[in-house]
Amino acid sequence: MENAIKKKMVKLVVVAEDSSNRTKDKFKRICEEFHIPIIEFADIETLSKTIGKNNKAIIGIQDINLSKEIEKINNGGEALG
């Protein structure tokens, strides 16, 4: 994930709310350095199920349109459609 952020392949990082403070702080610093938005959302179990994986505390969204819609919803806006 770190390499994808540094290469600017990721347009948005989503961190599980129940991930460790160390993990949150680490990715907040990296995202800030590379100007990538980061949000905290749901818990590890929910985040993992959303992407069909197990035990994922961090996910990176590569699609710019999807990342904008997630940010919009997270900031209280409505989704398209």
mmCIF file of the N, C-alpha and C atoms, coordinates in Angstrom:
data_MODEL
# 
_entry.id   MODEL 
# 
loop_
_atom_site.group_PDB 
_atom_site.id 
_atom_site.type_symbol 
_atom_site.label_atom_id 
_atom_site.label_alt_id 
_atom_site.label_comp_id 
_atom_site.label_asym_id 
_atom_site.label_entity_id 
_atom_site.label_seq_id 
_atom_site.pdbx_PDB_ins_code 
_atom_site.Cartn_x 
_atom_site.Cartn_y 
_atom_site.Cartn_z 
_atom_site.occupancy 
_atom_site.B_iso_or_equiv 
_atom_site.pdbx_formal_charge 
_atom_site.auth_seq_id 
_atom_site.auth_comp_id 
_atom_site.auth_asym_id 
_atom_site.auth_atom_id 
_atom_site.pdbx_PDB_model_num 
ATOM 1   N N  . MET A 1 1  ? 0.817   -1.186  0.000  1.00 0.00 ? 1  MET A N  1 
ATOM 2   C CA . MET A 1 1  ? 0.000   0.000   0.000  1.00 0.00 ? 1  MET A CA 1 
ATOM 3   C C  . MET A 1 1  ? 0.869   1.261   0.000  1.00 0.00 ? 1  MET A C  1 
ATOM 4   N N  . GLU A 1 2  ? 1.930   1.243   0.796  1.00 0.00 ? 2  GLU A N  1 
ATOM 5   C CA . GLU A 1 2  ? 2.799   2.424   0.868  1.00 0.00 ? 2  GLU A CA 1 
ATOM 6   C C  . GLU A 1 2  ? 3.364   2.787   -0.497 1.00 0.00 ? 2  GLU A C  1 
ATOM 7   N N  . ASN A 1 3  ? 3.831   1.790   -1.233 1.00 0.00 ? 3  ASN A N  1 
ATOM 8   C CA . ASN A 1 3  ? 4.400   2.050   -2.557 1.00 0.00 ? 3  ASN A CA 1 
ATOM 9   C C  . ASN A 1 3  ? 3.359   2.626   -3.511 1.00 0.00 ? 3  ASN A C  1 
ATOM 10  N N  . ALA A 1 4  ? 2.140   2.115   -3.449 1.00 0.00 ? 4  ALA A N  1 
ATOM 11  C CA . ALA A 1 4  ? 1.071   2.620   -4.314 1.00 0.00 ? 4  ALA A CA 1 
ATOM 12  C C  . ALA A 1 4  ? 0.763   4.079   -3.986 1.00 0.00 ? 4  ALA A C  1 
ATOM 13  N N  . ILE A 1 5  ? 0.812   4.438   -2.714 1.00 0.00 ? 5  ILE A N  1 
ATOM 14  C CA . ILE A 1 5  ? 0.588   5.831   -2.310 1.00 0.00 ? 5  ILE A CA 1 
ATOM 15  C C  . ILE A 1 5  ? 1.733   6.698   -2.829 1.00 0.00 ? 5  ILE A C  1 
ATOM 16  N N  . LYS A 1 6  ? 2.944   6.244   -2.625 1.00 0.00 ? 6  LYS A N  1 
ATOM 17  C CA . LYS A 1 6  ? 4.118   7.020   -3.043 1.00 0.00 ? 6  LYS A CA 1 
ATOM 18  C C  . LYS A 1 6  ? 4.186   7.194   -4.558 1.00 0.00 ? 6  LYS A C  1 
ATOM 19  N N  . LYS A 1 7  ? 3.669   6.226   -5.298 1.00 0.00 ? 7  LYS A N  1 
ATOM 20  C CA . LYS A 1 7  ? 3.634   6.320   -6.761 1.00 0.00 ? 7  LYS A CA 1 
ATOM 21  C C  . LYS A 1 7  ? 2.397   7.069   -7.259 1.00 0.00 ? 7  LYS A C  1 
ATOM 22  N N  . LYS A 1 8  ? 1.571   7.523   -6.297 1.00 0.00 ? 8  LYS A N  1 
ATOM 23  C CA . LYS A 1 8  ? 0.339   8.260   -6.578 1.00 0.00 ? 8  LYS A CA 1 
ATOM 24  C C  . LYS A 1 8  ? -0.644  7.445   -7.415 1.00 0.00 ? 8  LYS A C  1 
ATOM 25  N N  . MET A 1 9  ? -0.614  6.138   -7.233 1.00 0.00 ? 9  MET A N  1 
ATOM 26  C CA . MET A 1 9  ? -1.576  5.260   -7.886 1.00 0.00 ? 9  MET A CA 1 
ATOM 27  C C  . MET A 1 9  ? -2.909  5.284   -7.131 1.00 0.00 ? 9  MET A C  1 
ATOM 28  N N  . VAL A 1 10 ? -2.852  5.613   -5.862 1.00 0.00 ? 10 VAL A N  1 
ATOM 29  C CA . VAL A 1 10 ? -4.026  5.631   -4.995 1.00 0.00 ? 10 VAL A CA 1 
ATOM 30  C C  . VAL A 1 10 ? -4.570  7.051   -4.923 1.00 0.00 ? 10 VAL A C  1 
ATOM 31  N N  . LYS A 1 11 ? -5.885  7.188   -5.068 1.00 0.00 ? 11 LYS A N  1 
ATOM 32  C CA . LYS A 1 11 ? -6.529  8.503   -5.031 1.00 0.00 ? 11 LYS A CA 1 
ATOM 33  C C  . LYS A 1 11 ? -7.182  8.791   -3.688 1.00 0.00 ? 11 LYS A C  1 
ATOM 34  N N  . LEU A 1 12 ? -7.421  7.737   -2.895 1.00 0.00 ? 12 LEU A N  1 
ATOM 35  C CA . LEU A 1 12 ? -8.035  7.874   -1.576 1.00 0.00 ? 12 LEU A CA 1 
ATOM 36  C C  . LEU A 1 12 ? -7.633  6.673   -0.737 1.00 0.00 ? 12 LEU A C  1 
ATOM 37  N N  . VAL A 1 13 ? -7.317  6.926   0.526  1.00 0.00 ? 13 VAL A N  1 
ATOM 38  C CA . VAL A 1 13 ? -7.003  5.847   1.463  1.00 0.00 ? 13 VAL A CA 1 
ATOM 39  C C  . VAL A 1 13 ? -8.110  5.799   2.512  1.00 0.00 ? 13 VAL A C  1 
ATOM 40  N N  . VAL A 1 14 ? -8.602  4.592   2.769  1.00 0.00 ? 14 VAL A N  1 
ATOM 41  C CA . VAL A 1 14 ? -9.625  4.384   3.795  1.00 0.00 ? 14 VAL A CA 1 
ATOM 42  C C  . VAL A 1 14 ? -9.009  3.517   4.880  1.00 0.00 ? 14 VAL A C  1 
ATOM 43  N N  . VAL A 1 15 ? -9.074  4.025   6.104  1.00 0.00 ? 15 VAL A N  1 
ATOM 44  C CA . VAL A 1 15 ? -8.504  3.337   7.265  1.00 0.00 ? 15 VAL A CA 1 
ATOM 45  C C  . VAL A 1 15 ? -9.643  2.937   8.196  1.00 0.00 ? 15 VAL A C  1 
ATOM 46  N N  . ALA A 1 16 ? -9.627  1.708   8.654  1.00 0.00 ? 16 ALA A N  1 
ATOM 47  C CA . ALA A 1 16 ? -10.648 1.245   9.598  1.00 0.00 ? 16 ALA A CA 1 
ATOM 48  C C  . ALA A 1 16 ? -10.508 2.004   10.915 1.00 0.00 ? 16 ALA A C  1 
ATOM 49  N N  . GLU A 1 17 ? -11.640 2.379   11.477 1.00 0.00 ? 17 GLU A N  1 
ATOM 50  C CA . GLU A 1 17 ? -11.646 3.143   12.726 1.00 0.00 ? 17 GLU A CA 1 
ATOM 51  C C  . GLU A 1 17 ? -11.009 2.381   13.876 1.00 0.00 ? 17 GLU A C  1 
ATOM 52  N N  . ASP A 1 18 ? -11.088 1.051   13.841 1.00 0.00 ? 18 ASP A N  1 
ATOM 53  C CA . ASP A 1 18 ? -10.528 0.268   14.940 1.00 0.00 ? 18 ASP A CA 1 
ATOM 54  C C  . ASP A 1 18 ? -9.106  -0.241  14.659 1.00 0.00 ? 18 ASP A C  1 
ATOM 55  N N  . SER A 1 19 ? -8.466  0.296   13.630 1.00 0.00 ? 19 SER A N  1 
ATOM 56  C CA . SER A 1 19 ? -7.059  -0.057  13.411 1.00 0.00 ? 19 SER A CA 1 
ATOM 57  C C  . SER A 1 19 ? -6.216  0.628   14.492 1.00 0.00 ? 19 SER A C  1 
ATOM 58  N N  . SER A 1 20 ? -5.003  0.171   14.668 1.00 0.00 ? 20 SER A N  1 
ATOM 59  C CA . SER A 1 20 ? -4.164  0.714   15.741 1.00 0.00 ? 20 SER A CA 1 
ATOM 60  C C  . SER A 1 20 ? -3.814  2.179   15.477 1.00 0.00 ? 20 SER A C  1 
ATOM 61  N N  . ASN A 1 21 ? -3.556  2.898   16.545 1.00 0.00 ? 21 ASN A N  1 
ATOM 62  C CA . ASN A 1 21 ? -3.147  4.294   16.409 1.00 0.00 ? 21 ASN A CA 1 
ATOM 63  C C  . ASN A 1 21 ? -1.848  4.402   15.615 1.00 0.00 ? 21 ASN A C  1 
ATOM 64  N N  . ARG A 1 22 ? -0.986  3.447   15.803 1.00 0.00 ? 22 ARG A N  1 
ATOM 65  C CA . ARG A 1 22 ? 0.291   3.427   15.070 1.00 0.00 ? 22 ARG A CA 1 
ATOM 66  C C  . ARG A 1 22 ? 0.034   3.352   13.558 1.00 0.00 ? 22 ARG A C  1 
ATOM 67  N N  . THR A 1 23 ? -0.875  2.468   13.157 1.00 0.00 ? 23 THR A N  1 
ATOM 68  C CA . THR A 1 23 ? -1.216  2.323   11.740 1.00 0.00 ? 23 THR A CA 1 
ATOM 69  C C  . THR A 1 23 ? -1.860  3.595   11.211 1.00 0.00 ? 23 THR A C  1 
ATOM 70  N N  . LYS A 1 24 ? -2.809  4.131   11.954 1.00 0.00 ? 24 LYS A N  1 
ATOM 71  C CA . LYS A 1 24 ? -3.478  5.367   11.526 1.00 0.00 ? 24 LYS A CA 1 
ATOM 72  C C  . LYS A 1 24 ? -2.477  6.502   11.359 1.00 0.00 ? 24 LYS A C  1 
ATOM 73  N N  . ASP A 1 25 ? -1.620  6.681   12.361 1.00 0.00 ? 25 ASP A N  1 
ATOM 74  C CA . ASP A 1 25 ? -0.634  7.768   12.316 1.00 0.00 ? 25 ASP A CA 1 
ATOM 75  C C  . ASP A 1 25 ? 0.329   7.601   11.147 1.00 0.00 ? 25 ASP A C  1 
ATOM 76  N N  . LYS A 1 26 ? 0.777   6.382   10.924 1.00 0.00 ? 26 LYS A N  1 
ATOM 77  C CA . LYS A 1 26 ? 1.718   6.106   9.836  1.00 0.00 ? 26 LYS A CA 1 
ATOM 78  C C  . LYS A 1 26 ? 1.109   6.492   8.488  1.00 0.00 ? 26 LYS A C  1 
ATOM 79  N N  . PHE A 1 27 ? -0.129  6.058   8.237  1.00 0.00 ? 27 PHE A N  1 
ATOM 80  C CA . PHE A 1 27 ? -0.739  6.333   6.942  1.00 0.00 ? 27 PHE A CA 1 
ATOM 81  C C  . PHE A 1 27 ? -1.191  7.774   6.817  1.00 0.00 ? 27 PHE A C  1 
ATOM 82  N N  . LYS A 1 28 ? -1.547  8.400   7.917  1.00 0.00 ? 28 LYS A N  1 
ATOM 83  C CA . LYS A 1 28 ? -1.877  9.831   7.862  1.00 0.00 ? 28 LYS A CA 1 
ATOM 84  C C  . LYS A 1 28 ? -0.653  10.639  7.444  1.00 0.00 ? 28 LYS A C  1 
ATOM 85  N N  . ARG A 1 29 ? 0.502   10.301  8.005  1.00 0.00 ? 29 ARG A N  1 
ATOM 86  C CA . ARG A 1 29 ? 1.745   11.006  7.633  1.00 0.00 ? 29 ARG A CA 1 
ATOM 87  C C  . ARG A 1 29 ? 2.086   10.802  6.161  1.00 0.00 ? 29 ARG A C  1 
ATOM 88  N N  . ILE A 1 30 ? 2.023   9.559   5.710  1.00 0.00 ? 30 ILE A N  1 
ATOM 89  C CA . ILE A 1 30 ? 2.350   9.261   4.317  1.00 0.00 ? 30 ILE A CA 1 
ATOM 90  C C  . ILE A 1 30 ? 1.375   9.970   3.370  1.00 0.00 ? 30 ILE A C  1 
ATOM 91  N N  . CYS A 1 31 ? 0.094   9.896   3.674  1.00 0.00 ? 31 CYS A N  1 
ATOM 92  C CA . CYS A 1 31 ? -0.917  10.523  2.819  1.00 0.00 ? 31 CYS A CA 1 
ATOM 93  C C  . CYS A 1 31 ? -0.758  12.041  2.797  1.00 0.00 ? 31 CYS A C  1 
ATOM 94  N N  . GLU A 1 32 ? -0.455  12.623  3.935  1.00 0.00 ? 32 GLU A N  1 
ATOM 95  C CA . GLU A 1 32 ? -0.241  14.063  3.986  1.00 0.00 ? 32 GLU A CA 1 
ATOM 96  C C  . GLU A 1 32 ? 0.963   14.451  3.129  1.00 0.00 ? 32 GLU A C  1 
ATOM 97  N N  . GLU A 1 33 ? 2.037   13.690  3.245  1.00 0.00 ? 33 GLU A N  1 
ATOM 98  C CA . GLU A 1 33 ? 3.256   13.974  2.484  1.00 0.00 ? 33 GLU A CA 1 
ATOM 99  C C  . GLU A 1 33 ? 3.014   13.928  0.971  1.00 0.00 ? 33 GLU A C  1 
ATOM 100 N N  . PHE A 1 34 ? 2.180   12.976  0.533  1.00 0.00 ? 34 PHE A N  1 
ATOM 101 C CA . PHE A 1 34 ? 1.945   12.798  -0.897 1.00 0.00 ? 34 PHE A CA 1 
ATOM 102 C C  . PHE A 1 34 ? 0.605   13.391  -1.352 1.00 0.00 ? 34 PHE A C  1 
ATOM 103 N N  . HIS A 1 35 ? -0.033  14.154  -0.475 1.00 0.00 ? 35 HIS A N  1 
ATOM 104 C CA . HIS A 1 35 ? -1.281  14.872  -0.795 1.00 0.00 ? 35 HIS A CA 1 
ATOM 105 C C  . HIS A 1 35 ? -2.393  13.926  -1.267 1.00 0.00 ? 35 HIS A C  1 
ATOM 106 N N  . ILE A 1 36 ? -2.558  12.831  -0.541 1.00 0.00 ? 36 ILE A N  1 
ATOM 107 C CA . ILE A 1 36 ? -3.607  11.856  -0.820 1.00 0.00 ? 36 ILE A CA 1 
ATOM 108 C C  . ILE A 1 36 ? -4.632  11.952  0.307  1.00 0.00 ? 36 ILE A C  1 
ATOM 109 N N  . PRO A 1 37 ? -5.920  12.137  -0.026 1.00 0.00 ? 37 PRO A N  1 
ATOM 110 C CA . PRO A 1 37 ? -6.937  12.190  1.034  1.00 0.00 ? 37 PRO A CA 1 
ATOM 111 C C  . PRO A 1 37 ? -7.019  10.857  1.790  1.00 0.00 ? 37 PRO A C  1 
ATOM 112 N N  . ILE A 1 38 ? -7.330  10.958  3.070  1.00 0.00 ? 38 ILE A N  1 
ATOM 113 C CA . ILE A 1 38 ? -7.477  9.764   3.908  1.00 0.00 ? 38 ILE A CA 1 
ATOM 114 C C  . ILE A 1 38 ? -8.699  9.947   4.787  1.00 0.00 ? 38 ILE A C  1 
ATOM 115 N N  . ILE A 1 39 ? -9.496  8.890   4.919  1.00 0.00 ? 39 ILE A N  1 
ATOM 116 C CA . ILE A 1 39 ? -10.662 8.940   5.795  1.00 0.00 ? 39 ILE A CA 1 
ATOM 117 C C  . ILE A 1 39 ? -10.668 7.701   6.692  1.00 0.00 ? 39 ILE A C  1 
ATOM 118 N N  . GLU A 1 40 ? -11.275 7.838   7.858  1.00 0.00 ? 40 GLU A N  1 
ATOM 119 C CA . GLU A 1 40 ? -11.499 6.702   8.743  1.00 0.00 ? 40 GLU A CA 1 
ATOM 120 C C  . GLU A 1 40 ? -12.942 6.280   8.569  1.00 0.00 ? 40 GLU A C  1 
ATOM 121 N N  . PHE A 1 41 ? -13.143 4.979   8.389  1.00 0.00 ? 41 PHE A N  1 
ATOM 122 C CA . PHE A 1 41 ? -14.491 4.492   8.122  1.00 0.00 ? 41 PHE A CA 1 
ATOM 123 C C  . PHE A 1 41 ? -14.651 3.069   8.621  1.00 0.00 ? 41 PHE A C  1 
ATOM 124 N N  . ALA A 1 42 ? -15.735 2.812   9.268  1.00 0.00 ? 42 ALA A N  1 
ATOM 125 C CA . ALA A 1 42 ? -16.157 1.469   9.691  1.00 0.00 ? 42 ALA A CA 1 
ATOM 126 C C  . ALA A 1 42 ? -15.090 0.765   10.532 1.00 0.00 ? 42 ALA A C  1 
ATOM 127 N N  . ASP A 1 43 ? -15.281 -0.530  10.711 1.00 0.00 ? 43 ASP A N  1 
ATOM 128 C CA . ASP A 1 43 ? -14.308 -1.327  11.449 1.00 0.00 ? 43 ASP A CA 1 
ATOM 129 C C  . ASP A 1 43 ? -13.604 -2.281  10.481 1.00 0.00 ? 43 ASP A C  1 
ATOM 130 N N  . ILE A 1 44 ? -12.590 -2.944  10.952 1.00 0.00 ? 44 ILE A N  1 
ATOM 131 C CA . ILE A 1 44 ? -11.786 -3.820  10.096 1.00 0.00 ? 44 ILE A CA 1 
ATOM 132 C C  . ILE A 1 44 ? -12.655 -4.895  9.450  1.00 0.00 ? 44 ILE A C  1 
ATOM 133 N N  . GLU A 1 45 ? -13.541 -5.490  10.222 1.00 0.00 ? 45 GLU A N  1 
ATOM 134 C CA . GLU A 1 45 ? -14.393 -6.560  9.687  1.00 0.00 ? 45 GLU A CA 1 
ATOM 135 C C  . GLU A 1 45 ? -15.274 -6.046  8.546  1.00 0.00 ? 45 GLU A C  1 
ATOM 136 N N  . THR A 1 46 ? -15.909 -4.899  8.742  1.00 0.00 ? 46 THR A N  1 
ATOM 137 C CA . THR A 1 46 ? -16.783 -4.332  7.712  1.00 0.00 ? 46 THR A CA 1 
ATOM 138 C C  . THR A 1 46 ? -15.993 -3.927  6.479  1.00 0.00 ? 46 THR A C  1 
ATOM 139 N N  . LEU A 1 47 ? -14.874 -3.273  6.683  1.00 0.00 ? 47 LEU A N  1 
ATOM 140 C CA . LEU A 1 47 ? -14.023 -2.848  5.574  1.00 0.00 ? 47 LEU A CA 1 
ATOM 141 C C  . LEU A 1 47 ? -13.545 -4.065  4.780  1.00 0.00 ? 47 LEU A C  1 
ATOM 142 N N  . SER A 1 48 ? -13.150 -5.108  5.478  1.00 0.00 ? 48 SER A N  1 
ATOM 143 C CA . SER A 1 48 ? -12.683 -6.331  4.828  1.00 0.00 ? 48 SER A CA 1 
ATOM 144 C C  . SER A 1 48 ? -13.783 -6.981  3.998  1.00 0.00 ? 48 SER A C  1 
ATOM 145 N N  . LYS A 1 49 ? -14.978 -7.094  4.572  1.00 0.00 ? 49 LYS A N  1 
ATOM 146 C CA . LYS A 1 49 ? -16.099 -7.695  3.854  1.00 0.00 ? 49 LYS A CA 1 
ATOM 147 C C  . LYS A 1 49 ? -16.464 -6.882  2.617  1.00 0.00 ? 49 LYS A C  1 
ATOM 148 N N  . THR A 1 50 ? -16.330 -5.564  2.710  1.00 0.00 ? 50 THR A N  1 
ATOM 149 C CA . THR A 1 50 ? -16.667 -4.684  1.596  1.00 0.00 ? 50 THR A CA 1 
ATOM 150 C C  . THR A 1 50 ? -15.840 -5.005  0.358  1.00 0.00 ? 50 THR A C  1 
ATOM 151 N N  . ILE A 1 51 ? -14.586 -5.383  0.563  1.00 0.00 ? 51 ILE A N  1 
ATOM 152 C CA . ILE A 1 51 ? -13.711 -5.670  -0.582 1.00 0.00 ? 51 ILE A CA 1 
ATOM 153 C C  . ILE A 1 51 ? -13.501 -7.172  -0.788 1.00 0.00 ? 51 ILE A C  1 
ATOM 154 N N  . GLY A 1 52 ? -14.176 -7.995  0.003  1.00 0.00 ? 52 GLY A N  1 
ATOM 155 C CA . GLY A 1 52 ? -14.090 -9.437  -0.164 1.00 0.00 ? 52 GLY A CA 1 
ATOM 156 C C  . GLY A 1 52 ? -12.773 -10.044 0.295  1.00 0.00 ? 52 GLY A C  1 
ATOM 157 N N  . LYS A 1 53 ? -12.143 -9.425  1.273  1.00 0.00 ? 53 LYS A N  1 
ATOM 158 C CA . LYS A 1 53 ? -10.872 -9.923  1.810  1.00 0.00 ? 53 LYS A CA 1 
ATOM 159 C C  . LYS A 1 53 ? -11.015 -10.136 3.310  1.00 0.00 ? 53 LYS A C  1 
ATOM 160 N N  . ASN A 1 54 ? -9.958  -10.652 3.926  1.00 0.00 ? 54 ASN A N  1 
ATOM 161 C CA . ASN A 1 54 ? -9.937  -10.856 5.369  1.00 0.00 ? 54 ASN A CA 1 
ATOM 162 C C  . ASN A 1 54 ? -8.925  -9.934  6.025  1.00 0.00 ? 54 ASN A C  1 
ATOM 163 N N  . ASN A 1 55 ? -9.303  -9.391  7.173  1.00 0.00 ? 55 ASN A N  1 
ATOM 164 C CA . ASN A 1 55 ? -8.388  -8.652  8.037  1.00 0.00 ? 55 ASN A CA 1 
ATOM 165 C C  . ASN A 1 55 ? -7.672  -7.491  7.343  1.00 0.00 ? 55 ASN A C  1 
ATOM 166 N N  . LYS A 1 56 ? -8.423  -6.631  6.665  1.00 0.00 ? 56 LYS A N  1 
ATOM 167 C CA . LYS A 1 56 ? -7.845  -5.468  5.987  1.00 0.00 ? 56 LYS A CA 1 
ATOM 168 C C  . LYS A 1 56 ? -8.230  -4.193  6.742  1.00 0.00 ? 56 LYS A C  1 
ATOM 169 N N  . ALA A 1 57 ? -7.217  -3.517  7.283  1.00 0.00 ? 57 ALA A N  1 
ATOM 170 C CA . ALA A 1 57 ? -7.449  -2.285  8.037  1.00 0.00 ? 57 ALA A CA 1 
ATOM 171 C C  . ALA A 1 57 ? -7.302  -1.055  7.150  1.00 0.00 ? 57 ALA A C  1 
ATOM 172 N N  . ILE A 1 58 ? -6.634  -1.222  6.005  1.00 0.00 ? 58 ILE A N  1 
ATOM 173 C CA . ILE A 1 58 ? -6.367  -0.112  5.091  1.00 0.00 ? 58 ILE A CA 1 
ATOM 174 C C  . ILE A 1 58 ? -6.737  -0.556  3.687  1.00 0.00 ? 58 ILE A C  1 
ATOM 175 N N  . ILE A 1 59 ? -7.463  0.303   2.967  1.00 0.00 ? 59 ILE A N  1 
ATOM 176 C CA . ILE A 1 59 ? -7.681  0.036   1.547  1.00 0.00 ? 59 ILE A CA 1 
ATOM 177 C C  . ILE A 1 59 ? -7.359  1.296   0.758  1.00 0.00 ? 59 ILE A C  1 
ATOM 178 N N  . GLY A 1 60 ? -6.905  1.100   -0.439 1.00 0.00 ? 60 GLY A N  1 
ATOM 179 C CA . GLY A 1 60 ? -6.592  2.211   -1.325 1.00 0.00 ? 60 GLY A CA 1 
ATOM 180 C C  . GLY A 1 60 ? -7.525  2.196   -2.515 1.00 0.00 ? 60 GLY A C  1 
ATOM 181 N N  . ILE A 1 61 ? -8.128  3.321   -2.796 1.00 0.00 ? 61 ILE A N  1 
ATOM 182 C CA . ILE A 1 61 ? -9.035  3.459   -3.940 1.00 0.00 ? 61 ILE A CA 1 
ATOM 183 C C  . ILE A 1 61 ? -8.235  4.076   -5.079 1.00 0.00 ? 61 ILE A C  1 
ATOM 184 N N  . GLN A 1 62 ? -8.177  3.390   -6.208 1.00 0.00 ? 62 GLN A N  1 
ATOM 185 C CA . GLN A 1 62 ? -7.400  3.883   -7.336 1.00 0.00 ? 62 GLN A CA 1 
ATOM 186 C C  . GLN A 1 62 ? -8.247  4.663   -8.342 1.00 0.00 ? 62 GLN A C  1 
ATOM 187 N N  . ASP A 1 63 ? -9.523  4.395   -8.390 1.00 0.00 ? 63 ASP A N  1 
ATOM 188 C CA . ASP A 1 63 ? -10.400 5.067   -9.344 1.00 0.00 ? 63 ASP A CA 1 
ATOM 189 C C  . ASP A 1 63 ? -10.757 6.465   -8.834 1.00 0.00 ? 63 ASP A C  1 
ATOM 190 N N  . ILE A 1 64 ? -10.439 7.483   -9.621 1.00 0.00 ? 64 ILE A N  1 
ATOM 191 C CA . ILE A 1 64 ? -10.656 8.866   -9.195 1.00 0.00 ? 64 ILE A CA 1 
ATOM 192 C C  . ILE A 1 64 ? -12.138 9.176   -8.976 1.00 0.00 ? 64 ILE A C  1 
ATOM 193 N N  . ASN A 1 65 ? -13.012 8.674   -9.844 1.00 0.00 ? 65 ASN A N  1 
ATOM 194 C CA . ASN A 1 65 ? -14.439 8.957   -9.702 1.00 0.00 ? 65 ASN A CA 1 
ATOM 195 C C  . ASN A 1 65 ? -15.016 8.300   -8.454 1.00 0.00 ? 65 ASN A C  1 
ATOM 196 N N  . LEU A 1 66 ? -14.633 7.056   -8.207 1.00 0.00 ? 66 LEU A N  1 
ATOM 197 C CA . LEU A 1 66 ? -15.092 6.361   -7.001 1.00 0.00 ? 66 LEU A CA 1 
ATOM 198 C C  . LEU A 1 66 ? -14.576 7.066   -5.761 1.00 0.00 ? 66 LEU A C  1 
ATOM 199 N N  . SER A 1 67 ? -13.323 7.491   -5.786 1.00 0.00 ? 67 SER A N  1 
ATOM 200 C CA . SER A 1 67 ? -12.758 8.170   -4.616 1.00 0.00 ? 67 SER A CA 1 
ATOM 201 C C  . SER A 1 67 ? -13.486 9.474   -4.333 1.00 0.00 ? 67 SER A C  1 
ATOM 202 N N  . LYS A 1 68 ? -13.838 10.211  -5.374 1.00 0.00 ? 68 LYS A N  1 
ATOM 203 C CA . LYS A 1 68 ? -14.578 11.471  -5.185 1.00 0.00 ? 68 LYS A CA 1 
ATOM 204 C C  . LYS A 1 68 ? -15.952 11.219  -4.603 1.00 0.00 ? 68 LYS A C  1 
ATOM 205 N N  . GLU A 1 69 ? -16.631 10.171  -5.061 1.00 0.00 ? 69 GLU A N  1 
ATOM 206 C CA . GLU A 1 69 ? -17.959 9.852   -4.540 1.00 0.00 ? 69 GLU A CA 1 
ATOM 207 C C  . GLU A 1 69 ? -17.886 9.408   -3.078 1.00 0.00 ? 69 GLU A C  1 
ATOM 208 N N  . ILE A 1 70 ? -16.889 8.621   -2.729 1.00 0.00 ? 70 ILE A N  1 
ATOM 209 C CA . ILE A 1 70 ? -16.722 8.191   -1.336 1.00 0.00 ? 70 ILE A CA 1 
ATOM 210 C C  . ILE A 1 70 ? -16.466 9.399   -0.447 1.00 0.00 ? 70 ILE A C  1 
ATOM 211 N N  . GLU A 1 71 ? -15.602 10.303  -0.886 1.00 0.00 ? 71 GLU A N  1 
ATOM 212 C CA . GLU A 1 71 ? -15.330 11.515  -0.114 1.00 0.00 ? 71 GLU A CA 1 
ATOM 213 C C  . GLU A 1 71 ? -16.585 12.366  0.028  1.00 0.00 ? 71 GLU A C  1 
ATOM 214 N N  . LYS A 1 72 ? -17.344 12.483  -1.038 1.00 0.00 ? 72 LYS A N  1 
ATOM 215 C CA . LYS A 1 72 ? -18.580 13.273  -1.023 1.00 0.00 ? 72 LYS A CA 1 
ATOM 216 C C  . LYS A 1 72 ? -19.563 12.711  0.007  1.00 0.00 ? 72 LYS A C  1 
ATOM 217 N N  . ILE A 1 73 ? -19.754 11.392  -0.033 1.00 0.00 ? 73 ILE A N  1 
ATOM 218 C CA . ILE A 1 73 ? -20.661 10.749  0.919  1.00 0.00 ? 73 ILE A CA 1 
ATOM 219 C C  . ILE A 1 73 ? -20.130 10.912  2.337  1.00 0.00 ? 73 ILE A C  1 
ATOM 220 N N  . ASN A 1 74 ? -18.850 10.731  2.524  1.00 0.00 ? 74 ASN A N  1 
ATOM 221 C CA . ASN A 1 74 ? -18.231 10.849  3.841  1.00 0.00 ? 74 ASN A CA 1 
ATOM 222 C C  . ASN A 1 74 ? -18.388 12.261  4.410  1.00 0.00 ? 74 ASN A C  1 
ATOM 223 N N  . ASN A 1 75 ? -18.421 13.256  3.523  1.00 0.00 ? 75 ASN A N  1 
ATOM 224 C CA . ASN A 1 75 ? -18.567 14.643  3.959  1.00 0.00 ? 75 ASN A CA 1 
ATOM 225 C C  . ASN A 1 75 ? -20.025 15.088  4.044  1.00 0.00 ? 75 ASN A C  1 
ATOM 226 N N  . GLY A 1 76 ? -20.953 14.139  3.934  1.00 0.00 ? 76 GLY A N  1 
ATOM 227 C CA . GLY A 1 76 ? -22.369 14.450  4.127  1.00 0.00 ? 76 GLY A CA 1 
ATOM 228 C C  . GLY A 1 76 ? -23.147 14.695  2.853  1.00 0.00 ? 76 GLY A C  1 
ATOM 229 N N  . GLY A 1 77 ? -22.510 14.517  1.709  1.00 0.00 ? 77 GLY A N  1 
ATOM 230 C CA . GLY A 1 77 ? -23.201 14.687  0.438  1.00 0.00 ? 77 GLY A CA 1 
ATOM 231 C C  . GLY A 1 77 ? -23.934 13.431  0.043  1.00 0.00 ? 77 GLY A C  1 
ATOM 232 N N  . GLU A 1 78 ? -24.623 13.504  -1.083 1.00 0.00 ? 78 GLU A N  1 
ATOM 233 C CA . GLU A 1 78 ? -25.368 12.341  -1.557 1.00 0.00 ? 78 GLU A CA 1 
ATOM 234 C C  . GLU A 1 78 ? -24.621 11.679  -2.705 1.00 0.00 ? 78 GLU A C  1 
ATOM 235 N N  . ALA A 1 79 ? -24.822 10.390  -2.840 1.00 0.00 ? 79 ALA A N  1 
ATOM 236 C CA . ALA A 1 79 ? -24.227 9.642   -3.933 1.00 0.00 ? 79 ALA A CA 1 
ATOM 237 C C  . ALA A 1 79 ? -24.996 9.912   -5.214 1.00 0.00 ? 79 ALA A C  1 
ATOM 238 N N  . LEU A 1 80 ? -24.330 9.734   -6.330 1.00 0.00 ? 80 LEU A N  1 
ATOM 239 C CA . LEU A 1 80 ? -25.001 9.865   -7.617 1.00 0.00 ? 80 LEU A CA 1 
ATOM 240 C C  . LEU A 1 80 ? -25.970 8.713   -7.815 1.00 0.00 ? 80 LEU A C  1 
ATOM 241 N N  . GLY A 1 81 ? -27.024 8.982   -8.579 1.00 0.00 ? 81 GLY A N  1 
ATOM 242 C CA . GLY A 1 81 ? -27.952 7.902   -8.942 1.00 0.00 ? 81 GLY A CA 1 
ATOM 243 C C  . GLY A 1 81 ? -29.030 7.826   -7.997 1.00 0.00 ? 81 GLY A C  1 
# 
